Amino acid sequence: MSPVLDDPAARSPTGAASERLRATMAAVRVWFTWLGVRKTLSPEQKTQAAESFGAERDFLSAGKKLLDTSHPAFKAVTSVRSRAVAFWKGISLPYPEPGIRLIRQDDISVFTVQMTSLKDQLIEAVGQLESHYAELKSAARRRLGTLYNVADYPATLHGWFDVAWDFPSVEPPDYLRQLSPQLFEQEAARVAARFDEAVQLAEQAFTEELSKLVSHLTERLSGSDDGKPKIFRDTAIENLQQFFERFRHLNIRSSEQLDELVSQAQRTVRGVEPQQLRDNSSLRQQIATQLSSVQSVLDGLLVDRPRRKILRRAK
């Protein structure tokens, strides 16, 4: 059971939301092993490059690209990484520690299944890239000329690309309670402050994302090009619907004002199909006007709540 500190913050809306986070969420960390495809030139190579420009070596920064990252096989590998990061961030909330986010405890199973699937997809994509590896190195040899160095390239790509994850504890260890009650209380206070900060980071992230989505759709609906309504993609509506679903799933109920703004935006576009907005100018203007009122309040929230600057203690 997470310790609850007897202070006013614990009884405030932020404190209550913070305790809900601690009771229902788990920390999740994702990291990648990834082959670097750029390398700084050696001092001799930098000297050679500097001479060709009549520059001094110490004032020149230069590097070389080892592999063609635009190759379809390489793009397939990076695509898996992008999907893994998007999934991790989409199912979790920010936490003020590098590389860590918060996931609902009842989502851990779904998360593990999906990440395992993505890991398998990465292995398969790397296998395909491996089959083109000799071709990519030959192309690099041609393009790099004398800058090509066989030592820059591993014998195989297997083991150079990977994704891993774990669920680290962010609570003070129980053994500390017996070892040093005072130190345990200090750690408990530090963790409580971290979760208070996580609440504010979540509010900020949701507010900024909703503002971006509403602003984009409003601009598409109310603007015009050469006297004609601007073209907008179905995703302008679909992305909002996805946001509403994720907000409902991850909402920590820390801001009644944000909750109401999300509900207002959702009511505005509920049941509205993209084609209706293209065919019905009156409906288009009505939706744009209602979303503009939501946007004006969101703008005020973003002005009143500047980005938090997180200061790390020196080690």
C-alpha positions in Angstrom: 0.0 0.0 0.0 1.5 3.4 -1.0 2.1 5.7 2.0 -0.2 8.7 2.2 1.4 11.7 3.7 -0.7 13.7 6.2 -0.3 17.1 4.5 -2.6 19.6 2.7 -1.3 18.5 -0.7 -2.5 14.9 -0.1 -6.0 16.3 0.3 -5.9 18.7 -2.6 -7.3 17.7 -6.1 -3.7 17.2 -7.2 -2.9 15.2 -4.1 -6.0 13.0 -4.5 -5.1 12.4 -8.2 -1.5 11.6 -7.2 -2.7 9.0 -4.8 -4.9 7.5 -7.5 -1.9 7.3 -9.7 0.1 5.5 -7.1 -2.7 3.1 -6.4 -3.6 2.2 -9.9 -0.5 2.7 -12.0 2.8 1.0 -12.5 6.1 2.4 -13.9 7.1 1.1 -17.3 10.4 1.6 -19.0 11.2 1.0 -22.7 14.7 1.1 -24.2 16.3 0.2 -27.5 19.6 -1.3 -28.7 20.2 0.4 -32.0 23.1 0.4 -34.5 24.5 3.8 -35.0 24.7 4.7 -38.7 26.7 8.0 -38.4 30.3 8.3 -37.3 32.5 11.3 -36.7 35.5 11.5 -39.0 38.9 10.7 -37.7 41.3 13.6 -37.0 43.2 12.7 -40.2 39.9 12.7 -42.2 38.8 16.0 -40.7 42.2 17.5 -41.6 41.7 16.3 -45.2 38.1 17.7 -45.3 39.2 21.0 -43.8 42.0 21.5 -46.3 39.5 21.1 -49.2 37.6 24.0 -47.8 40.6 26.0 -46.6 39.3 25.7 -43.1 41.0 24.9 -39.7 40.3 21.4 -38.5 39.5 22.4 -34.9 36.6 24.5 -36.2 35.1 21.8 -38.4 32.6 19.2 -37.4 32.2 16.4 -39.8 30.8 12.9 -40.0 29.9 10.1 -42.4 26.8 8.1 -42.9 27.5 4.4 -42.8 24.4 3.0 -44.3 21.6 4.3 -46.5 18.7 4.7 -44.1 16.3 5.4 -46.9 16.5 1.8 -48.1 13.1 0.1 -47.7 14.6 -2.7 -45.6 16.2 -0.2 -43.2 13.0 1.9 -43.1 11.0 -1.2 -42.2 13.3 -1.6 -39.1 12.9 2.0 -38.0 9.1 1.7 -38.6 8.9 -1.0 -35.9 10.7 1.3 -33.5 8.4 4.2 -34.2 5.3 2.0 -33.7 6.8 0.7 -30.4 7.4 4.2 -29.1 3.9 5.4 -30.2 2.2 2.4 -28.5 4.2 2.9 -25.3 3.3 6.6 -25.1 -0.2 6.0 -26.2 -1.0 3.6 -23.4 0.8 5.5 -20.6 1.2 8.8 -18.9 4.4 10.9 -18.4 6.5 10.5 -15.3 9.3 13.0 -14.3 12.1 10.4 -14.6 14.0 9.9 -17.9 12.8 6.8 -19.8 9.9 6.0 -17.4 6.1 6.4 -17.9 3.1 5.3 -15.9 0.8 2.5 -17.2 -2.5 1.3 -15.7 -1.8 -1.9 -13.8 -4.7 -3.7 -15.6 -3.0 -2.7 -19.0 0.3 -4.5 -18.2 -0.8 -7.8 -19.8 -2.0 -6.0 -23.0 1.2 -4.0 -23.1 3.4 -7.1 -22.7 1.6 -8.9 -25.5 1.8 -6.0 -27.9 5.4 -5.3 -27.1 6.3 -8.9 -27.5 4.6 -8.9 -30.9 6.6 -5.7 -31.9 9.8 -7.3 -30.7 9.1 -10.3 -33.0 8.3 -7.9 -35.9 11.7 -6.2 -35.2 13.5 -9.5 -35.3 11.9 -10.3 -38.6 12.6 -6.8 -40.1 16.3 -7.1 -39.0 16.5 -10.5 -40.7 15.2 -8.9 -43.9 17.7 -6.1 -43.5 20.5 -8.6 -43.0 19.7 -10.1 -46.4 20.5 -6.7 -47.9 23.4 -5.9 -45.7 26.2 -6.8 -48.2 24.4 -4.7 -50.8 24.2 -1.7 -48.4 27.8 -2.0 -47.5 28.8 -2.1 -51.2 26.8 1.0 -51.8 28.4 2.7 -48.8 31.9 1.8 -50.2 31.0 3.5 -53.5 29.6 6.6 -51.9 32.1 7.1 -49.1 35.2 6.4 -51.2 38.4 6.7 -49.1 36.2 7.4 -46.0 34.9 3.8 -46.1 36.3 1.7 -43.3 35.3 -2.0 -43.1 36.0 -1.8 -39.3 32.9 0.5 -39.0 30.6 -2.4 -39.8 29.7 -5.3 -37.6 30.0 -8.8 -39.2 26.3 -9.3 -38.7 23.3 -7.1 -37.8 21.8 -9.7 -35.4 22.0 -8.4 -31.9 22.5 -4.8 -33.0 18.8 -4.0 -33.0 16.5 -4.8 -30.0 13.7 -3.5 -27.9 13.3 -4.3 -24.2 11.1 -3.2 -21.3 10.6 -3.6 -17.6 8.5 -2.4 -14.7 10.8 -0.7 -12.2 9.6 0.1 -8.8 9.4 3.9 -8.0 8.3 3.4 -4.4 10.7 3.6 -1.5 11.9 0.1 -0.6 10.2 -1.5 2.4 13.6 -2.5 4.0 14.3 1.2 4.4 11.5 1.5 6.8 13.3 -0.8 9.3 16.8 0.3 8.4 16.1 4.1 8.7 12.6 5.4 9.4 13.7 9.0 8.8 15.3 8.2 5.5 12.2 6.2 4.5 10.0 9.2 5.2 12.3 11.4 3.1 12.0 8.9 0.2 8.3 8.7 0.7 8.0 12.5 0.5 10.2 12.5 -2.6 8.1 9.9 -4.4 4.9 11.7 -3.4 6.3 14.9 -5.0 7.2 12.9 -8.1 3.6 11.7 -8.5 2.3 15.2 -7.9 4.5 16.3 -10.7 3.3 13.4 -12.8 -0.3 14.7 -12.4 0.6 18.1 -13.7 2.6 16.6 -16.6 -0.4 14.5 -17.6 -2.7 17.6 -17.4 -0.2 19.6 -19.5 0.2 16.8 -22.1 -3.6 16.3 -22.5 -4.2 20.0 -22.7 -1.5 20.6 -25.3 -2.7 17.6 -27.4 -6.3 18.6 -27.3 -5.4 22.2 -28.2 -3.4 21.0 -31.2 -6.2 18.7 -32.5 -9.0 21.3 -32.0 -6.9 24.1 -33.5 -6.1 22.0 -36.6 -9.7 21.0 -37.2 -11.0 24.5 -36.6 -8.5 25.9 -39.0 -9.5 23.4 -41.6 -13.2 24.0 -41.1 -13.2 27.8 -40.9 -10.5 28.6 -43.4 -10.7 28.8 -47.2 -8.4 28.6 -50.2 -9.2 30.9 -53.1 -12.8 31.3 -51.9 -13.3 27.5 -51.5 -13.5 25.6 -48.2 -10.2 24.1 -47.2 -9.6 20.4 -47.7 -9.3 18.3 -44.6 -8.6 14.6 -44.1 -10.8 12.1 -42.3 -8.0 11.8 -39.7 -8.7 15.3 -38.4 -11.9 13.8 -36.9 -10.5 10.3 -36.3 -7.5 11.7 -34.3 -9.9 13.6 -32.0 -12.0 10.5 -31.5 -8.9 8.5 -30.6 -7.9 11.2 -28.2 -11.3 11.1 -26.4 -10.9 7.3 -26.0 -7.4 7.6 -24.6 -8.3 10.5 -22.3 -11.2 8.4 -20.9 -9.0 5.4 -20.4 -6.1 7.3 -18.8 -8.0 10.3 -17.2 -6.8 10.9 -13.6 -9.7 13.2 -12.8 -7.4 16.0 -11.6 -8.9 18.9 -13.4 -12.7 19.5 -13.7 -12.1 22.3 -16.2 -10.1 20.0 -18.5 -12.7 17.2 -18.1 -15.4 19.7 -19.2 -13.5 20.9 -22.1 -12.9 17.4 -23.4 -16.6 16.6 -22.9 -17.6 19.8 -24.7 -15.3 19.0 -27.7 -16.6 15.4 -27.8 -20.2 16.6 -27.8 -19.5 19.0 -30.6 -18.2 16.3 -33.0 -20.3 13.3 -31.7 -22.0 11.6 -34.6 -20.4 13.9 -37.2 -18.9 12.2 -40.2 -16.2 13.9 -42.3 -18.2 13.8 -45.4 -21.1 15.6 -43.7 -18.7 18.5 -43.0 -17.6 18.5 -46.7 -21.2 18.6 -48.0 -22.9 20.8 -45.4 -21.4 24.3 -45.1 -23.8 25.3 -42.4 -22.8 22.3 -40.2 -19.2 23.0 -41.0 -19.5 26.6 -39.7 -21.4 25.5 -36.6 -18.8 22.9 -35.6 -16.0 25.4 -36.3 -17.7 28.0 -34.1 -18.2 25.6 -31.2 -14.7 24.3 -31.4 -13.3 27.9 -31.4 -14.9 28.5 -28.0 -13.2 25.4 -26.7 -9.9 26.5 -28.2 -10.1 29.9 -26.6 -10.3 28.3 -23.1 -7.5 25.9 -23.9 -5.4 28.8 -25.0 -6.0 30.4 -21.6 -5.0 27.2 -19.8 -1.8 27.0 -21.8 -0.9 30.6 -20.9 -1.7 30.1 -17.3 0.2 26.8 -17.0 3.6 27.3 -18.5 5.9 24.4 -19.2 7.4 22.9 -16.1 11.2 23.0 -15.8 12.3 19.9 -14.0 15.6 20.4 -12.1 17.7 17.3 -11.3 19.7 17.1 -8.2 23.4 16.8 -8.7 24.7 13.3 -8.1 
